[in-house]
Amino acid sequence: MEIYYIEATCTVTPTEPFSDLLMAELGTLGFESFEQTPLGIKAYILESAFDDSLFEGLETADMPGVSLSFSTHRMAQENWNQTWEENFEPIVVGSDCAVRAPFHAPINVTHDLVIMPKMSFGTGHHETTFMMLSLMLEDDFSGQSVLDMGSGTAVLAILAERLGADSVTAIDIDPWCFENAQENVALNDCTRVEVQQGDATVLGSQTYQCIIANINRNILLADIPTYTAQLEGEGRLYLSGFYQEDLPLIDQACQDQGLVVSRTMTKNNWVAGIWVKP
């Protein structure tokens, strides 16, 4: 049975920084993927999860001086994937890592990651993924156990294995992301990445030396206690998917669980950071 998505074309005036704010808000309403355009964004959601009422009462629309307009289009997954292939360009992170699609030529770096994004989040183009890749490249994952929550394409899980992790668990609640992550794990010949479908409720008693969560503010705030419980002593919690103005909330939630911030970085008002469990 063919699965259909709704492509919502959103015109945002002014585009910055309100396009990013709209993306974050729509992400909490079930929209799975986003594409930036000169006039705003395109947002994608399963047809079965879409209703016109999702555009009513948006906080971004109520901000002074902001104007939003929306149009929608029904499309099959294959059409969306074709759009990705036409517009997806490789990226290079630092001097050691690149992210490209299978139809791109190999790139001469230490970690040449091959990602077929499809409907999943995580190609390195978005600021949060780029920063998480950057932070991970500066860390030592040798022999460690890693959990990647909200793994999307599994690009972060794949890099964790490339950086020497002994075992990596990649979890995403979306069935399309689950399928896509498995494809990308195979494309990169990973042998130590296990992909699971679910959310924080599927976590058992296993603990990890490093937990990665690039999701959104609300889910992070709800799940930080769970992540902390799964984190071993001296373990690192990588977090991203929130804005600079949300950092005090995230940091306080981490402090409440006894975590200590080690480092943060920003890119176009997005934040990524590392918290340590003493």
N, C-alpha and C positions, 0 to 999 in steps of 0.2 A: 504493500500500500504506500503510495507516494505521500510524503510529508510536505506540507506547504507552510511557508512563512509569510508574515506581513512585513513589508518594507515600508517604514514610515519616514518620509522625507520631511525634515523639520527645518524651517527657516527661522534663524535666531538673529534678532537685532537688539544690541550689537552682538557680534559673534563671540568676542572674547571679553571676559572669561566665561560668558554664560553658556556657550556650547558645552564646555566641560561640566558645568554645574547641571545642565539638563541631562547629559549622559549619566552622571552619577545618580540623579533622581530616577530616570527611567530604568536604570539597572536594578533599583529596588522594587520595581513594578513588574519584573519578569522579562524585560528586554535583554537579549543575550549578547548581542554584538553590535558594534557601532563603526561607522565610517565617517570621518570628517570631510566636509565639503566646503567650498568657498563661502556658502551662505549659511552654514550651520552643520547639521549632521544627518546621516541616515541611520535609523535604528531598526533592528531586526528582532522579531518575536514570533514564536510558534502561533500559527493561526488559531489553534485551539485555546490559547491563553490570551488572545487579544479581544479587547472590547473598546469601542470609541470612548467610553467613560474614563479610560486610563489617562486621557489627555485633560480631564477636568480636575480642577483644584491643584494644579502643579505649583509648587512653591516658586519655581523659577519664573513662572508667568506673572506672579504677583510682585516681583521685584521692581522697584522704581526704574522707569526708563526702558524696560525690557518688553519686546514684542515677539510673540511666537505664532507661527502658523504651521499647520500640518496637512499632509496629503498621504494617502496610503495606497499600496499596490500589493496584490497577492502574487507570490512567486514560489516556484519549486526550489528545493535545495540546489539542484544542478545549476540553475540560473545564477544563484548567489555565488556558487563556487566559481563559475565562469567569470563573474565580476572580479572576484579575488585574483584569479589568475591574470586578468588583464591589467590589474593595478598594483599587484604585490611586488615590491622591489626588495632586494636583499638589504640587510642592515649589518653594520659592523660595530661591535661593542668593544671599546678599548683596542688593544693590539692583538688580542688572543682569541676573540670569539666573533663568529658571524652567524646570522640566521637567514636562511634562504629556503626557497621552495624546491621541490625535486626537479622542476623544469629550468632551474638556474644552473649555470656552470659552477663547479666547486670553487671555493674561495680558500686561498692559501693562508689559513690561520690554524692555530693549535686545535681549536674547537669549532669545527664547521658543522653547525646544526641544521638538519634538514627538516622543515616543518611544512606540512600541507594543512593550512589553517581551517579550511571549510567554515563551519559556523562557530568555531571555537575561538575563545579569547586567548591571545598569547603568541604574537609573532615577533615581539621586540619593538614594534613600531610605536605602541602606546608608551607613554612616559613611565608608567608604573612597572611594566615588564622590563623596559630598558634599564631602569634603576635597579631592579632586583637582580638582573643578570650582572650588572656592574658590581654590586655589592658582593655577590657570590664569587665572582672572579678574584676578589681580594681575600677570600677566606680559604681555610683548609678543611676539606671534606673527607680527607683520607680515612678510610675504615669506618666511617660514621653511618648511623641510621638516620634517615631523613624522611619526613612526612611533608608532602606538598598538597595543601588543602585548596580546593577551588582551582584545580590544576589546568583546566582549559585544554590547550594543545599538548600539555605536559612538557613544554620547553624548559621550564625550570627543573623539573624532575630529571630530564635528560641531561642537562648541564651538571646537575649534582652527581650523576653517575660518572660523567666524563671527568669530573674533578676528584674522583676517587671514592665516592660514597660506597659503602659495602652493601647497603640495601636502601631502596627508595620506594615509598608507597605514595602513589598519586591518586587523589580522590576528587571527583566532581559529581555534583548532583544531576547534571544534565546528561541524558542518554546519548545525545549527539556528541558531546564533549568526551564522554566515556569511550565511544567508538573511535573518535578521531585521535584521542590520546594513544589508544592501542596501535593505531596505524603509524603514528609518529615514533612510538617506541620501537616498532619493527623497522621503520625506515632508517633509524639510527643504530640498528644492531645492538640495542640495549639488552642486557641479560639480567640486570639487577633492579629493574623498575617493575613494580606490580601496580596495575591500574585497577581501581575499584570505583563503583558507582555509589554515591551516597553523599551524606554531609557529616557534620561532627557527631551525629548520633550513632554512626556506624563504628566509631572508634572503640576498640576493646581495651584491654589492659596493657597493651604494648606501649612502651615508652620510646622516646626518640631523642637523639642528641641535637637534632636541628629540625625545626618546624617552619615551613614557609607558607604564608597565606597572603595571596594577592587577590582580594575579593572586593568588599566595599565597607564603608564605615560601620553600618548598622550590624552586618553579620560579624565583623571583627569584634565589635563591642559585646555582642551576645556570646561569642565563642572564645574570647580570650581566657576565661576561667578554665574551659575545657582544654585548650591548648597548653596552658600552664600545667595542668594535671598530667598531661601526656609527656611533658618535657623533663628530661633528666637534669640533675644538678649540673651547673655550669653549661647547660645547653643554651642554644641561641634560637630566638624567635624572630623571624623575618616577617615584617608586615608592610603591606602597601595596599593602595586602592582608595586612598582618602586624600583630602586637601590639607593645605598648610593650616587653615583655620580649625581643622579637626584634630590636629596633633595634640593639643592639650587634653582632649577627651580620651584619645587613644593612650597617651602616656599615663594618664591618671588610672585608666582601667588596668594597665600593666602594673603600675605601682601598687594598686590594690591587691594584686596577686603576688607581690614581692619581687617583681621583675625590675631590672635596672636598665635604663637606656644606654646603649653602647655607642650608637652612631645613627644619625639621620641625614638624608640628603633630599633635595628638592629639584624638580624640573617642571617648569611651567605651572607652578602652584601645586603640583602633585607631590606627595611625600612617600618615601620608603625609609625604613629604619630597622635596626637590630636591637632587640632587648635580650638581656641575659638573666638566667635563673641562677642566683648565687648558690 
